[in-house]
Amino acid sequence: MTPESIADLERGLEALAAAGLKRSRRTLETAQGARVIVDGREVVSFASNDYLGLARHPDVVAAVRDGVLRWGAGAGASHLVCAKLRTRRSRRSLARSCVRRPAPRR
């Protein structure tokens, strides 16, 4: 980058700050849920994926623990790159059973 382009970016950031539009990272101090503590304040979280409140359910925690012990904790790559885990089909079957539809044959 040239010194001029860096100066342009800095002026843009200063303009955002002056307009009250500069974003800053906040610190989440609790587990995800409907209510969380962010930067010392309790707030309602509209961004949590735990909208069913199951993240700390004992059965879910036990299943995650068992899965990590068996399969590990790494995310790995896309299943198109390095194959899919055997568990993928069973998750689909489980999801289908929740809506009472059989899993499609492949």
N, C-alpha and C positions, 0 to 999 in steps of 0.2 A: 504494500500500500504506500501511496505517496504521502508526504507530510500534509499536503492539501486535503486529501481524502480523509485522513485521520482527523484533521481539524474540523472538517464538515460533519463527521460523525459525532465529535465532541459537542459541537454547537447544537446538533439535533438532540442529543441526550440532555443538554442543559435546557433546551426549549421544552422538552417533555417534563422535566423536573419542575420548571417554572409554572407549567400548566397543571401540575398535580397529576400527571399521567405516567410518571416513571414508576415502573414496577420494581418491587424488591422481593427477595425470597424471605418467607416467614418460616418459623420453626414449629412443627407439629410436635407436641409434647405428650400426646396420648395415642393409643391405638385408634385405628379408623372406626368410625361409628357415626350415628346421627348427631351426636354432640361430641365435640373434641376441644382440647385446649390448644390454642395457637398463640404463641408469644405471650403466655401468661393469662390469656382471656378465654373463658368458655364461650364457644360459638356453635351455631348450628352449621353442620357441614353439608353443603349441597353437592359436593364432589366425591363423596365416599362411595365406593362400590359395595359397601356393606348395607345396602338398603333393606335387606331382609333380616339384618341383625344376627347372622349366623357365624360371623367370623370368630367368635369366641365360644360357640356352642361346643360342649364337651365332645359330642360325637364327631363334629367336623375337625376339631383339634386333634383327636385321636387318629382319625383317618389321615390327616396331613402328616402327623408324626410317623405313622406306619409307612406311608408312601415315601417319605424322605429316607427312612431307614432302609427301605428296599431299593429305591431307585436313585437316591441322592438328591441334592438340592439344586444342581445347576440347570439352567434353562436350556442349554444346548442350542443347536441351530434348527432351522426349518426342517420339517420332516421330509421335504422334497430334496434337501441336501444330504442329510445323514440318516434317513429312515425314520419311521415313527415307532414310538414305544408300543409294546403289546397292549398297554392299558388304554390306548385311544379308542378301540372298538368297544371296550367295556364301558367307558364313559358315555359314548353315544347310546349304547343300550340302556344305561341307567337313565339318561335324559329322556329317551323315548318312553321308558316305562312310567315316568312321571306324568306323561300326557296320554298314557294308555294306547300307544301306537307301537307296532313292532319295528325294530330296527331294519333298515333296508339291507338286502343281501348284496354283497359285492363280489 
